[in-house]
Amino acid sequence: MAKGNKKTRKWLERLRTKYKLVLMHDKTFEVQASLRLSPLNVIILSSTLFVVIGFLVYLAIVFTPLKNLVVGYSEVSTTRQIAENNKITDSMLTALRSYEVYFANLQKRLNGEIDTLPPIDSLSKQDYSDIKVGEASEIDKAMREQVAREDLFNLSLADPRDATGEQNLESLHFFPPVKGTVTASFQTREGHYGIDVVAPENTPIKACLDGTVIDSYWNLESGNVIIIRHDHGLISIYKHNSQILKRQGNIIRAGDVIAIIGNTGEMSTGPHLHFELWHEKTPLNPKDFINFN
């Protein structure tokens, strides 16, 4: 046991023994430099240098294109990139198909292949001739009289005395869609089937009568358009809006805000409303029924 300890001590002493490394001139033997080292110092310096060089090589491989030279790394990276490219390609193809369908429908609408105004004659008319009012109860009669009195003050109904069902349009009370200056009048010979009313920007546009929105769309000439079907065979059209606030199928009351005045479409030269009023497929002059001033 003692002999083993002595050998260990001697080995450690040898590692700690200092040696002098001298650099001398070849001819003059002048000492240029000297360095005192022990075997232990050499081992420590060598290990440190090895670790530093290894770390620098690791950084060079990870953060430079040299990593592509590592066997197996490029295959994994390529596979991952291919998968990501496939996802992006599928998304682009899906979006492209959606745009193709959208532009195909838009082209049909611009070419007039899609009728945005379904014929009024296609609406079914109910026949109430079989109803016998005389057989109603007293409570029912009193309720009907109360409703009739309330309808006298409804501005959007026709003359209640007209029992034939053929309404007198002049008896209807139209709500002005917008107040402003009429800059283009009703001219059917020139293909202008409505009037243009100029008003300040962001002015709200209101429905002229009770009705139902049958279409709201955008096209190249008229911009944002909303169309409302009313009772008595009437249809009102509002063009060049900056925003449409109602959708197809919405029930509208007279005076409800349906859009915001705008300057959309190639036929528009400034913020204004192009307003059309149709009765049984015949254009009417809105100024005959509505005061826009």
Backbone as CSV, one residue per row, in Angstrom:
resi,resn,N_x,N_y,N_z,CA_x,CA_y,CA_z,C_x,C_y,C_z
1,MET,0.844,-1.213,0.000,0.000,0.000,0.000,0.866,1.244,0.000
2,ALA,1.942,1.210,0.782,2.859,2.344,0.866,3.601,2.540,-0.444
3,LYS,3.942,1.402,-1.080,4.632,1.506,-2.363,3.731,2.142,-3.418
4,GLY,2.446,1.814,-3.391,1.510,2.411,-4.364,1.392,3.901,-4.166
5,ASN,1.328,4.365,-2.941,1.224,5.794,-2.676,2.475,6.529,-3.138
6,LYS,3.624,5.885,-2.933,4.867,6.515,-3.368,4.898,6.668,-4.880
7,LYS,4.424,5.662,-5.631,4.412,5.740,-7.085,3.473,6.858,-7.551
8,THR,2.356,6.963,-6.880,1.397,8.027,-7.257,1.993,9.396,-7.019
9,ARG,2.655,9.555,-5.888,3.273,10.833,-5.588,4.353,11.184,-6.603
10,LYS,5.159,10.176,-6.942,6.207,10.421,-7.932,5.605,10.816,-9.286
11,TRP,4.496,10.162,-9.650,3.870,10.471,-10.946,3.302,11.890,-10.952
12,LEU,2.704,12.292,-9.830,2.172,13.647,-9.719,3.301,14.677,-9.723
13,GLU,4.420,14.346,-9.035,5.557,15.257,-9.025,6.128,15.446,-10.425
14,ARG,6.156,14.371,-11.215,6.639,14.484,-12.593,5.709,15.392,-13.414
15,LEU,4.376,15.249,-13.188,3.453,16.102,-13.923,3.636,17.574,-13.557
16,ARG,4.044,17.831,-12.296,4.180,19.208,-11.837,5.590,19.744,-12.052
17,THR,6.505,18.892,-12.463,7.875,19.335,-12.673,7.922,20.332,-13.810
18,LYS,8.574,21.459,-13.596,8.655,22.517,-14.593,9.784,22.228,-15.581
19,TYR,9.484,22.487,-16.835,10.471,22.386,-17.898,10.518,23.720,-18.618
20,LYS,11.670,24.066,-19.071,11.862,25.354,-19.721,12.037,25.141,-21.220
21,LEU,11.143,25.762,-21.969,11.199,25.720,-23.428,11.870,27.001,-23.904
22,VAL,13.050,26.843,-24.550,13.851,27.998,-24.953,13.932,28.030,-26.468
23,LEU,13.705,29.232,-27.020,13.877,29.466,-28.454,15.140,30.300,-28.640
24,MET,16.147,29.762,-29.362,17.448,30.407,-29.545,17.698,30.647,-31.015
25,HIS,18.504,31.700,-31.280,18.905,31.984,-32.648,19.826,30.875,-33.140
26,ASP,19.681,30.488,-34.400,20.410,29.331,-34.910,21.908,29.592,-34.987
27,LYS,22.297,30.831,-35.245,23.713,31.123,-35.429,24.330,31.772,-34.195
28,THR,23.671,32.702,-33.626,24.225,33.454,-32.498,23.902,32.809,-31.156
29,PHE,22.976,31.861,-31.179,22.526,31.185,-29.953,21.956,32.175,-28.930
30,GLU,21.457,33.294,-29.435,20.828,34.274,-28.550,19.405,33.795,-28.215
31,VAL,19.072,33.887,-26.951,17.755,33.435,-26.512,16.697,34.440,-26.990
32,GLN,15.755,33.940,-27.785,14.688,34.790,-28.301,13.455,34.758,-27.381
33,ALA,13.152,33.608,-26.862,11.989,33.489,-25.978,12.125,32.207,-25.173
34,SER,11.473,32.212,-24.060,11.500,31.024,-23.206,10.146,30.883,-22.523
35,LEU,9.823,29.654,-22.238,8.513,29.372,-21.632,8.665,28.206,-20.676
36,ARG,8.191,28.427,-19.433,8.261,27.381,-18.438,6.934,26.630,-18.398
37,LEU,6.970,25.336,-18.628,5.782,24.512,-18.672,6.011,23.239,-17.897
38,SER,4.895,22.713,-17.416,4.920,21.390,-16.808,4.005,20.492,-17.630
39,PRO,4.158,19.199,-17.535,3.252,18.295,-18.265,1.786,18.537,-17.925
40,LEU,1.520,18.912,-16.672,0.132,19.190,-16.290,-0.404,20.409,-17.020
41,ASN,0.425,21.452,-17.146,-0.005,22.651,-17.900,-0.280,22.305,-19.359
42,VAL,0.561,21.464,-19.942,0.375,21.076,-21.344,-0.945,20.339,-21.528
43,ILE,-1.261,19.420,-20.585,-2.525,18.667,-20.667,-3.721,19.610,-20.567
44,ILE,-3.679,20.573,-19.633,-4.800,21.509,-19.448,-4.980,22.395,-20.670
45,LEU,-3.869,22.936,-21.193,-3.962,23.802,-22.376,-4.473,23.028,-23.589
46,SER,-3.991,21.805,-23.750,-4.427,20.988,-24.888,-5.922,20.684,-24.790
47,SER,-6.396,20.335,-23.599,-7.825,20.026,-23.416,-8.699,21.260,-23.696
48,THR,-8.229,22.408,-23.159,-8.993,23.649,-23.385,-9.057,23.996,-24.859
49,LEU,-7.931,23.875,-25.531,-7.888,24.171,-26.963,-8.783,23.221,-27.751
50,PHE,-8.812,21.972,-27.364,-9.658,20.985,-28.040,-11.144,21.331,-27.886
51,VAL,-11.521,21.718,-26.646,-12.929,22.076,-26.396,-13.329,23.308,-27.194
52,VAL,-12.466,24.331,-27.236,-12.771,25.559,-27.972,-12.911,25.272,-29.449
53,ILE,-11.979,24.505,-29.999,-12.050,24.175,-31.426,-13.316,23.369,-31.736
54,GLY,-13.663,22.418,-30.863,-14.887,21.642,-31.070,-16.133,22.505,-31.049
55,PHE,-16.173,23.476,-30.113,-17.327,24.374,-30.032,-17.447,25.244,-31.278
56,LEU,-16.304,25.748,-31.763,-16.326,26.570,-32.979,-16.769,25.754,-34.184
57,VAL,-16.341,24.507,-34.272,-16.776,23.650,-35.378,-18.284,23.399,-35.303
58,TYR,-18.815,23.193,-34.082,-20.252,22.987,-33.912,-21.053,24.204,-34.377
59,LEU,-20.583,25.402,-33.978,-21.264,26.624,-34.417,-21.218,26.773,-35.929
60,ALA,-20.079,26.451,-36.512,-19.944,26.568,-37.967,-20.891,25.624,-38.694
61,ILE,-21.114,24.451,-38.132,-22.003,23.480,-38.780,-23.467,23.872,-38.612
62,VAL,-23.830,24.355,-37.415,-25.240,24.643,-37.130,-25.723,25.906,-37.825
63,PHE,-24.883,26.955,-37.865,-25.332,28.264,-38.337,-24.812,28.625,-39.723
64,THR,-24.246,27.709,-40.435,-23.764,27.970,-41.796,-24.251,26.851,-42.710
65,PRO,-24.167,27.053,-44.028,-24.595,26.005,-44.968,-23.822,24.703,-44.846
66,LEU,-22.790,24.668,-44.017,-22.044,23.422,-43.845,-22.910,22.297,-43.281
67,LYS,-24.018,22.680,-42.605,-24.873,21.638,-42.030,-25.479,20.756,-43.116
68,ASN,-25.620,21.277,-44.343,-26.167,20.474,-45.428,-25.230,19.348,-45.829
69,LEU,-23.958,19.449,-45.427,-22.994,18.399,-45.750,-23.044,17.254,-44.752
70,VAL,-23.765,17.459,-43.639,-23.890,16.398,-42.650,-24.817,15.324,-43.189
71,VAL,-24.400,14.086,-43.102,-25.182,12.974,-43.644,-26.507,12.850,-42.879
72,GLY,-27.627,12.864,-43.622,-28.957,12.695,-43.026,-29.666,13.996,-42.713
73,TYR,-28.921,15.061,-42.441,-29.575,16.327,-42.076,-30.340,16.909,-43.253
74,SER,-29.722,16.937,-44.426,-30.362,17.530,-45.599,-31.623,16.780,-45.988
75,GLU,-31.661,15.468,-45.788,-32.853,14.704,-46.138,-34.032,15.078,-45.245
76,VAL,-33.774,15.226,-43.936,-34.846,15.611,-43.014,-35.346,17.018,-43.328
77,SER,-34.408,17.935,-43.569,-34.791,19.310,-43.881,-35.582,19.385,-45.179
78,THR,-35.151,18.633,-46.171,-35.855,18.641,-47.461,-37.259,18.073,-47.320
79,THR,-37.396,16.995,-46.556,-38.718,16.399,-46.356,-39.659,17.376,-45.656
80,ARG,-39.154,18.057,-44.632,-39.970,19.039,-43.921,-40.379,20.188,-44.850
81,GLN,-39.467,20.660,-45.677,-39.776,21.752,-46.600,-40.800,21.322,-47.645
82,ILE,-40.686,20.081,-48.123,-41.654,19.572,-49.100,-43.051,19.516,-48.494
83,ALA,-43.146,19.073,-47.228,-44.452,19.016,-46.569,-45.063,20.408,-46.424
84,GLU,-44.247,21.383,-46.025,-44.752,22.761,-45.895,-45.174,23.316,-47.258
85,ASN,-44.399,23.032,-48.297,-44.755,23.502,-49.636,-46.062,22.883,-50.111
86,ASN,-46.294,21.615,-49.759,-47.550,20.963,-50.151,-48.744,21.633,-49.481
87,LYS,-48.586,21.989,-48.189,-49.681,22.672,-47.498,-49.987,24.016,-48.146
88,ILE,-48.926,24.768,-48.442,-49.123,26.085,-49.063,-49.765,25.943,-50.443
89,THR,-49.324,24.947,-51.202,-49.879,24.731,-52.536,-51.357,24.371,-52.473
90,ASP,-51.733,23.495,-51.518,-53.140,23.128,-51.376,-53.993,24.339,-51.015
91,SER,-53.486,25.187,-50.119,-54.239,26.389,-49.740,-54.402,27.333,-50.931
92,MET,-53.340,27.482,-51.712,-53.411,28.361,-52.877,-54.380,27.815,-53.917
93,LEU,-54.396,26.501,-54.117,-55.319,25.910,-55.080,-56.764,26.087,-54.634
94,THR,-57.016,25.919,-53.321,-58.376,26.111,-52.811,-58.838,27.555,-52.999
95,ALA,-57.955,28.500,-52.664,-58.303,29.913,-52.851,-58.496,30.239,-54.330
96,LEU,-57.683,29.643,-55.196,-57.793,29.895,-56.627,-59.128,29.392,-57.165
97,ARG,-59.559,28.215,-56.718,-60.862,27.695,-57.168,-61.988,28.605,-56.710
98,SER,-61.890,29.110,-55.468,-62.934,30.010,-54.968,-62.995,31.290,-55.794
99,TYR,-61.826,31.850,-56.126,-61.797,33.063,-56.942,-62.321,32.790,-58.349
100,GLU,-62.036,31.625,-58.893,-62.544,31.297,-60.222,-64.064,31.257,-60.242
101,VAL,-64.664,30.640,-59.208,-66.131,30.602,-59.127,-66.696,32.006,-58.937
102,TYR,-66.028,32.807,-58.078,-66.500,34.174,-57.826,-66.471,35.018,-59.093
103,PHE,-65.332,34.992,-59.811,-65.218,35.806,-61.011,-66.108,35.290,-62.140
104,ALA,-66.363,33.984,-62.183,-67.281,33.455,-63.192,-68.689,33.980,-62.953
105,ASN,-69.134,33.961,-61.685,-70.468,34.507,-61.369,-70.516,36.015,-61.607
106,LEU,-69.413,36.706,-61.258,-69.368,38.148,-61.480,-69.443,38.475,-62.961
107,GLN,-68.754,37.683,-63.787,-68.785,37.918,-65.234,-70.194,37.679,-65.791
108,LYS,-70.879,36.661,-65.280,-72.242,36.407,-65.735,-73.160,37.560,-65.373
109,ARG,-72.950,38.095,-64.153,-73.800,39.210,-63.721,-73.523,40.463,-64.554
110,LEU,-72.249,40.726,-64.852,-71.911,41.892,-65.666,-72.431,41.747,-67.088
111,ASN,-72.475,40.523,-67.588,-72.972,40.274,-68.948,-74.483,40.176,-69.006
112,GLY,-75.132,40.274,-67.848,-76.588,40.211,-67.839,-77.144,38.813,-67.891
113,GLU,-76.309,37.789,-67.678,-76.784,36.416,-67.736,-77.546,36.022,-66.481
114,ILE,-77.317,36.760,-65.369,-78.037,36.504,-64.124,-79.012,37.641,-63.906
115,ASP,-80.273,37.323,-63.811,-81.318,38.338,-63.625,-81.423,38.679,-62.152
116,THR,-81.034,39.900,-61.790,-81.083,40.310,-60.377,-82.464,40.789,-59.967
117,LEU,-83.372,40.951,-60.935,-84.738,41.370,-60.642,-85.702,40.268,-61.071
118,PRO,-86.069,39.357,-60.220,-87.011,38.324,-60.594,-88.347,38.944,-60.984
119,PRO,-89.022,38.403,-61.986,-90.281,38.993,-62.453,-91.325,39.023,-61.351
120,ILE,-92.019,40.126,-61.300,-93.044,40.296,-60.273,-94.184,39.310,-60.492
121,ASP,-94.421,38.947,-61.781,-95.520,38.040,-62.081,-95.290,36.651,-61.494
122,SER,-94.022,36.365,-61.134,-93.719,35.038,-60.604,-94.198,34.874,-59.172
123,LEU,-94.525,35.967,-58.506,-95.001,35.873,-57.128,-96.414,35.304,-57.098
124,SER,-96.617,34.395,-56.211,-97.948,33.791,-56.102,-98.901,34.753,-55.396
125,LYS,-100.118,34.812,-55.875,-101.135,35.682,-55.283,-102.178,34.817,-54.590
126,GLN,-102.462,35.167,-53.364,-103.417,34.388,-52.590,-104.826,34.901,-52.840
127,ASP,-105.710,33.984,-52.850,-107.119,34.312,-53.094,-107.871,34.273,-51.771
128,TYR,-108.410,35.431,-51.390,-109.146,35.532,-50.143,-110.663,35.651,-50.381
129,SER,-111.106,35.287,-51.582,-112.526,35.450,-51.905,-113.423,34.510,-51.103
130,ASP,-112.840,33.423,-50.595,-113.660,32.451,-49.857,-113.881,32.856,-48.405
131,ILE,-113.182,33.907,-47.941,-113.329,34.305,-46.546,-114.654,35.043,-46.362
132,LYS,-115.436,34.628,-45.400,-116.732,35.243,-45.108,-116.590,36.074,-43.839
133,VAL,-116.500,37.370,-44.074,-116.291,38.263,-42.946,-117.498,38.321,-42.038
134,GLY,-118.658,38.159,-42.628,-119.882,38.265,-41.837,-119.988,37.224,-40.748
135,GLU,-119.281,36.126,-40.884,-119.359,35.058,-39.904,-118.381,35.245,-38.747
136,ALA,-117.617,36.332,-38.734,-116.659,36.552,-37.662,-117.385,36.902,-36.367
137,SER,-116.734,36.597,-35.264,-117.323,36.885,-33.960,-117.261,38.378,-33.677
138,GLU,-117.972,38.798,-32.630,-117.988,40.202,-32.269,-116.597,40.682,-31.847
139,ILE,-115.872,39.825,-31.116,-114.522,40.203,-30.696,-113.619,40.376,-31.913
140,ASP,-113.785,39.458,-32.888,-112.970,39.538,-34.102,-113.303,40.801,-34.880
141,LYS,-114.579,41.148,-34.968,-114.970,42.362,-35.680,-114.405,43.608,-35.004
142,ALA,-114.465,43.656,-33.667,-113.942,44.817,-32.950,-112.436,44.957,-33.164
143,MET,-111.734,43.827,-33.171,-110.281,43.879,-33.399,-109.977,44.367,-34.805
144,ARG,-110.747,43.923,-35.793,-110.518,44.362,-37.172,-110.775,45.865,-37.319
145,GLU,-111.800,46.363,-36.646,-112.070,47.797,-36.705,-110.924,48.600,-36.093
146,GLN,-110.353,48.089,-34.977,-109.230,48.777,-34.342,-108.021,48.792,-35.259
147,VAL,-107.716,47.662,-35.910,-106.585,47.602,-36.840,-106.811,48.528,-38.021
148,ALA,-108.052,48.600,-38.512,-108.353,49.484,-39.644,-108.129,50.939,-39.272
149,ARG,-108.507,51.329,-38.026,-108.293,52.710,-37.605,-106.803,53.027,-37.493
150,GLU,-106.009,52.039,-37.014,-104.566,52.263,-36.916,-103.918,52.370,-38.281
151,ASP,-104.436,51.630,-39.265,-103.852,51.662,-40.602,-104.060,52.993,-41.299
152,LEU,-105.020,53.777,-40.817,-105.230,55.077,-41.438,-104.021,55.979,-41.255
153,PHE,-103.209,55.734,-40.211,-102.052,56.565,-39.934,-100.749,55.925,-40.411
154,ASN,-100.831,54.814,-41.118,-99.645,54.159,-41.663,-99.286,54.806,-42.984
155,LEU,-98.150,55.471,-43.054,-97.770,56.242,-44.236,-97.432,55.363,-45.430
156,SER,-97.206,54.090,-45.235,-96.756,53.245,-46.342,-97.867,52.409,-46.949
157,LEU,-99.120,52.591,-46.516,-100.224,51.824,-47.064,-100.985,52.632,-48.093
158,ALA,-101.632,51.933,-49.022,-102.462,52.600,-50.030,-103.804,52.987,-49.404
159,ASP,-104.628,53.606,-50.211,-105.945,54.054,-49.756,-106.758,52.850,-49.320
160,PRO,-107.153,52.730,-48.048,-107.893,51.563,-47.588,-109.266,51.459,-48.202
161,ARG,-109.758,52.518,-48.813,-111.073,52.466,-49.441,-111.028,51.776,-50.786
162,ASP,-109.821,51.520,-51.276,-109.666,50.857,-52.565,-109.776,49.354,-52.348
163,ALA,-110.932,48.786,-52.563,-111.169,47.365,-52.304,-110.901,46.500,-53.514
164,THR,-110.569,47.075,-54.661,-110.352,46.289,-55.876,-108.966,45.685,-55.921
165,GLY,-108.011,46.185,-55.097,-106.635,45.698,-55.122,-105.779,46.441,-56.128
166,GLU,-106.312,47.337,-56.920,-105.553,48.160,-57.859,-105.248,49.483,-57.174
167,GLN,-104.026,49.621,-56.713,-103.679,50.758,-55.862,-103.502,52.034,-56.677
168,ASN,-103.862,53.110,-56.070,-103.608,54.418,-56.637,-102.290,54.899,-56.058
169,LEU,-101.213,54.890,-56.888,-99.868,55.172,-56.399,-99.761,56.573,-55.812
170,GLU,-100.552,57.498,-56.310,-100.466,58.857,-55.804,-100.956,58.965,-54.365
171,SER,-101.715,57.976,-53.911,-102.202,58.021,-52.532,-101.183,57.479,-51.539
172,LEU,-100.091,56.877,-52.039,-99.055,56.361,-51.152,-98.190,57.507,-50.644
173,HIS,-97.684,57.350,-49.458,-96.814,58.355,-48.858,-95.390,57.815,-48.881
174,PHE,-94.561,58.327,-49.784,-93.181,57.879,-49.950,-92.255,58.650,-49.012
175,PHE,-91.305,57.935,-48.441,-90.291,58.549,-47.584,-89.095,58.935,-48.458
176,PRO,-88.601,60.175,-48.382,-87.449,60.570,-49.228,-86.210,59.747,-48.868
177,PRO,-85.614,59.058,-49.817,-84.398,58.285,-49.522,-83.257,59.163,-49.023
178,VAL,-83.171,60.378,-49.585,-82.113,61.295,-49.186,-82.548,62.704,-49.577
179,LYS,-82.135,63.685,-48.817,-82.406,65.088,-49.129,-81.164,65.689,-49.781
180,GLY,-81.362,66.337,-50.920,-80.222,66.925,-51.608,-80.646,67.617,-52.880
181,THR,-79.689,67.800,-53.778,-79.925,68.491,-55.046,-79.990,67.480,-56.169
182,VAL,-81.067,67.542,-56.953,-81.227,66.651,-58.103,-80.387,67.196,-59.249
183,THR,-79.364,66.447,-59.653,-78.448,66.893,-60.705,-78.718,66.233,-62.047
184,ALA,-79.420,65.116,-62.067,-79.767,64.445,-63.327,-81.197,63.956,-63.216
185,SER,-82.032,64.368,-64.165,-83.450,64.068,-64.084,-83.778,62.742,-64.762
186,PHE,-85.041,62.392,-64.702,-85.556,61.144,-65.262,-85.666,61.296,-66.786
187,GLN,-84.879,60.495,-67.548,-84.864,60.578,-69.015,-84.840,59.160,-69.588
188,THR,-86.015,58.623,-69.914,-86.074,57.251,-70.416,-85.479,57.139,-71.816
189,ARG,-85.595,58.205,-72.629,-85.048,58.133,-73.986,-83.531,58.022,-73.980
190,GLU,-82.919,58.582,-72.973,-81.463,58.520,-72.856,-81.002,57.338,-72.003
191,GLY,-81.941,56.481,-71.603,-81.588,55.323,-70.793,-81.331,55.626,-69.343
192,HIS,-81.779,56.795,-68.879,-81.608,57.169,-67.472,-82.952,56.993,-66.790
193,TYR,-83.141,55.845,-66.132,-84.447,55.456,-65.605,-84.652,55.887,-64.159
194,GLY,-83.876,56.834,-63.705,-84.050,57.350,-62.357,-83.542,58.770,-62.277
195,ILE,-83.225,59.211,-61.066,-82.681,60.548,-60.868,-81.415,60.433,-60.020
196,ASP,-80.544,61.430,-60.151,-79.325,61.510,-59.351,-79.482,62.629,-58.330
197,VAL,-79.253,62.294,-57.069,-79.397,63.251,-55.980,-78.036,63.395,-55.294
198,VAL,-77.491,64.604,-55.293,-76.212,64.872,-54.655,-76.452,65.278,-53.209
199,ALA,-75.687,64.662,-52.299,-75.792,64.963,-50.874,-74.401,64.856,-50.258
200,PRO,-74.202,65.392,-49.055,-72.875,65.314,-48.422,-72.412,63.871,-48.234
201,GLU,-71.107,63.710,-48.190,-70.517,62.390,-47.992,-70.962,61.806,-46.642
202,ASN,-71.144,60.480,-46.607,-71.578,59.730,-45.419,-73.024,60.002,-45.033
203,THR,-73.815,60.584,-45.957,-75.239,60.779,-45.697,-75.953,59.425,-45.719
204,PRO,-76.786,59.105,-44.722,-77.506,57.826,-44.738,-78.610,57.831,-45.785
205,ILE,-78.814,56.700,-46.424,-79.872,56.508,-47.412,-80.965,55.662,-46.779
206,LYS,-82.228,56.067,-46.956,-83.342,55.429,-46.272,-84.307,54.817,-47.281
207,ALA,-85.036,53.802,-46.832,-86.023,53.130,-47.679,-87.229,54.039,-47.871
208,CYS,-87.748,54.062,-49.099,-88.877,54.953,-49.398,-90.206,54.374,-48.943
209,LEU,-90.304,53.035,-48.832,-91.531,52.364,-48.396,-91.157,51.104,-47.627
210,ASP,-92.165,50.510,-46.994,-91.946,49.197,-46.412,-91.659,48.202,-47.523
211,GLY,-90.871,47.179,-47.212,-90.596,46.181,-48.236,-89.608,45.135,-47.770
212,THR,-89.095,44.406,-48.749,-88.133,43.333,-48.501,-86.960,43.485,-49.463
213,VAL,-85.740,43.353,-48.944,-84.555,43.421,-49.800,-84.505,42.158,-50.656
214,ILE,-84.562,42.323,-51.973,-84.500,41.161,-52.871,-83.126,40.966,-53.471
215,ASP,-82.253,41.989,-53.371,-80.889,41.800,-53.867,-80.017,42.945,-53.363
216,SER,-78.755,42.626,-53.102,-77.736,43.627,-52.788,-76.432,43.095,-53.355
217,TYR,-75.803,43.893,-54.237,-74.638,43.388,-54.961,-73.761,44.549,-55.391
218,TRP,-72.670,44.209,-56.077,-71.753,45.186,-56.657,-71.542,44.844,-58.116
219,ASN,-71.552,45.879,-58.979,-71.138,45.653,-60.367,-70.261,46.808,-60.833
220,LEU,-69.676,46.652,-62.006,-68.650,47.580,-62.470,-69.205,48.983,-62.699
221,GLU,-70.406,49.102,-63.229,-70.944,50.418,-63.592,-71.613,51.120,-62.413
222,SER,-72.413,50.379,-61.634,-73.245,50.999,-60.598,-72.666,50.894,-59.204
223,GLY,-71.562,50.171,-59.020,-70.971,50.031,-57.687,-71.854,49.206,-56.776
224,ASN,-71.993,49.627,-55.527,-72.833,48.919,-54.557,-74.298,49.274,-54.794
225,VAL,-75.117,48.245,-54.997,-76.535,48.433,-55.330,-77.378,47.642,-54.346
226,ILE,-78.506,48.210,-53.941,-79.488,47.496,-53.120,-80.864,47.690,-53.752
227,ILE,-81.640,46.614,-53.803,-82.955,46.627,-54.452,-83.984,46.145,-53.447
228,ILE,-85.106,46.879,-53.344,-86.158,46.562,-52.376,-87.476,46.383,-53.122
229,ARG,-88.185,45.301,-52.808,-89.512,45.070,-53.363,-90.555,45.530,-52.352
230,HIS,-91.500,46.328,-52.811,-92.573,46.859,-51.968,-93.899,46.255,-52.388
231,ASP,-94.918,46.578,-51.613,-96.274,46.197,-52.002,-96.704,47.008,-53.222
232,HIS,-97.838,46.627,-53.772,-98.457,47.348,-54.887,-97.622,47.247,-56.170
233,GLY,-96.774,46.227,-56.294,-96.002,46.049,-57.525,-94.867,47.031,-57.692
234,LEU,-94.369,47.612,-56.611,-93.315,48.624,-56.690,-91.949,48.019,-56.333
235,ILE,-90.923,48.538,-56.995,-89.537,48.176,-56.711,-88.717,49.460,-56.703
236,SER,-87.876,49.627,-55.683,-86.975,50.776,-55.621,-85.536,50.286,-55.679
237,ILE,-84.686,51.052,-56.398,-83.285,50.681,-56.608,-82.409,51.844,-56.175
238,TYR,-81.343,51.541,-55.416,-80.434,52.544,-54.879,-79.013,52.161,-55.311
239,LYS,-78.345,53.059,-56.081,-77.046,52.717,-56.667,-75.937,53.654,-56.177
240,HIS,-74.685,53.215,-56.406,-73.446,53.967,-56.129,-73.193,54.151,-54.624
241,ASN,-73.719,53.276,-53.787,-73.536,53.412,-52.341,-72.094,53.066,-51.947
242,SER,-71.620,53.745,-50.899,-70.302,53.385,-50.367,-70.390,52.145,-49.487
243,GLN,-71.515,51.974,-48.778,-71.736,50.794,-47.948,-73.190,50.375,-48.058
244,ILE,-73.421,49.064,-47.991,-74.773,48.509,-47.954,-74.999,47.932,-46.567
245,LEU,-76.047,48.375,-45.888,-76.278,48.006,-44.495,-77.325,46.909,-44.325
246,LYS,-77.983,46.511,-45.402,-78.991,45.454,-45.339,-78.631,44.353,-46.330
247,ARG,-79.132,43.159,-46.037,-78.851,42.009,-46.884,-80.127,41.469,-47.507
248,GLN,-79.932,40.596,-48.478,-81.065,39.992,-49.165,-81.936,39.229,-48.167
249,GLY,-83.232,39.500,-48.226,-84.174,38.849,-47.329,-84.560,39.677,-46.123
250,ASN,-83.843,40.779,-45.846,-84.184,41.626,-44.698,-85.511,42.345,-44.919
251,ILE,-86.322,42.411,-43.874,-87.581,43.155,-43.914,-87.285,44.617,-43.570
252,ILE,-87.778,45.525,-44.396,-87.466,46.951,-44.266,-88.747,47.726,-43.965
253,ARG,-88.626,48.712,-43.083,-89.710,49.655,-42.838,-89.365,50.993,-43.486
254,ALA,-90.373,51.742,-43.843,-90.151,53.047,-44.462,-89.343,53.937,-43.524
255,GLY,-88.257,54.514,-44.047,-87.396,55.375,-43.254,-86.209,54.665,-42.641
256,ASP,-86.140,53.330,-42.756,-84.982,52.601,-42.238,-83.738,52.940,-43.067
257,VAL,-82.597,53.091,-42.392,-81.335,53.343,-43.095,-80.858,52.030,-43.720
258,ILE,-80.655,52.039,-45.030,-80.292,50.819,-45.748,-78.889,50.897,-46.345
259,ALA,-78.335,52.110,-46.492,-77.017,52.253,-47.117,-76.445,53.618,-46.775
260,ILE,-75.204,53.842,-47.220,-74.519,55.125,-47.057,-74.173,55.654,-48.453
261,ILE,-74.454,56.938,-48.670,-74.207,57.518,-49.982,-72.724,57.388,-50.337
262,GLY,-72.462,57.175,-51.634,-71.070,56.937,-52.018,-70.777,57.335,-53.445
263,ASN,-69.631,56.862,-53.907,-69.123,57.224,-55.234,-68.541,55.989,-55.916
264,THR,-69.224,54.845,-55.764,-68.718,53.597,-56.313,-69.276,53.370,-57.716
265,GLY,-68.513,52.669,-58.529,-68.930,52.370,-59.898,-68.363,53.354,-60.904
266,GLU,-68.153,52.865,-62.134,-67.576,53.697,-63.185,-68.507,54.812,-63.631
267,MET,-69.820,54.672,-63.435,-70.773,55.685,-63.876,-70.907,56.828,-62.872
268,SER,-70.204,56.756,-61.741,-70.309,57.789,-60.724,-69.119,58.741,-60.810
269,THR,-69.421,60.038,-60.649,-68.368,61.065,-60.686,-68.260,61.827,-59.371
270,GLY,-69.002,61.409,-58.350,-68.965,62.062,-57.054,-70.000,61.438,-56.137
271,PRO,-69.950,61.757,-54.851,-70.917,61.181,-53.913,-72.348,61.583,-54.274
272,HIS,-73.163,60.611,-54.620,-74.557,60.878,-54.950,-75.335,59.565,-54.914
273,LEU,-76.649,59.680,-54.971,-77.535,58.523,-55.027,-78.255,58.513,-56.366
274,HIS,-78.139,57.392,-57.071,-78.978,57.165,-58.252,-80.167,56.335,-57.794
275,PHE,-81.367,56.928,-57.847,-82.569,56.304,-57.315,-83.551,56.016,-58.447
276,GLU,-84.013,54.769,-58.489,-84.994,54.362,-59.495,-86.232,53.807,-58.802
277,LEU,-87.393,54.042,-59.432,-88.664,53.548,-58.924,-89.402,52.875,-60.078
278,TRP,-89.739,51.596,-59.905,-90.384,50.810,-60.959,-91.730,50.303,-60.463
279,HIS,-92.696,50.258,-61.397,-94.018,49.702,-61.099,-94.410,48.747,-62.219
280,GLU,-94.514,47.456,-61.850,-94.869,46.425,-62.838,-93.970,46.516,-64.069
281,LYS,-92.633,46.539,-63.830,-91.612,46.558,-64.880,-91.597,47.844,-65.695
282,THR,-92.275,48.884,-65.197,-92.289,50.177,-65.886,-91.602,51.213,-65.007
283,PRO,-90.614,51.945,-65.543,-89.936,52.950,-64.723,-90.826,54.162,-64.482
284,LEU,-90.770,54.694,-63.274,-91.531,55.886,-62.901,-90.558,57.013,-62.573
285,ASN,-91.025,58.236,-62.740,-90.238,59.403,-62.359,-90.372,59.603,-60.858
286,PRO,-89.301,59.397,-60.091,-89.418,59.516,-58.624,-89.876,60.894,-58.166
287,LYS,-89.578,61.935,-58.951,-89.962,63.283,-58.534,-91.475,63.482,-58.553
288,ASP,-92.217,62.595,-59.246,-93.673,62.698,-59.241,-94.271,62.236,-57.928
289,PHE,-93.480,61.552,-57.107,-94.014,60.976,-55.866,-93.242,61.430,-54.631
290,ILE,-91.996,61.905,-54.799,-91.145,62.202,-53.653,-90.558,63.608,-53.794
291,ASN,-90.508,64.328,-52.696,-89.869,65.631,-52.665,-88.442,65.445,-52.108
292,PHE,-87.420,65.677,-52.939,-86.032,65.451,-52.554,-85.362,66.708,-51.992
293,ASN,-86.032,67.846,-52.001,-85.426,69.095,-51.531,-85.574,69.231,-50.021
